[in-house]
C-alpha cells in the first residue's frame, strides 16, 4: 500500500497536534512524541483524521491520567 503525503499535509497535522498539546498543557517532550506518533501513523497510509486521533489519545492519556512520563 502506498500513499501520497504532501509536506503541507504533514505540517498541518503537526500544527494541530501542537495546538492540542498546548491546550492540554503538555510538556514539549510529550508534544514531540505525539507528533512522531501522528506522522508515523499517517505514513502508514492511515487517514490524517485517525493519525490526529492517535496523537490526541496519547496526549490525553498522559496529561489527564498522570501517565508514565515524568
Secondary structure, 3 states (H helix, E strand, C coil): CCCCCCHHHHHHHHHHHHHHHHHCCCCHHHHHHHHHHHHHHHHCCCCHHHHHHHHHHHHHHHHHCCCCCC
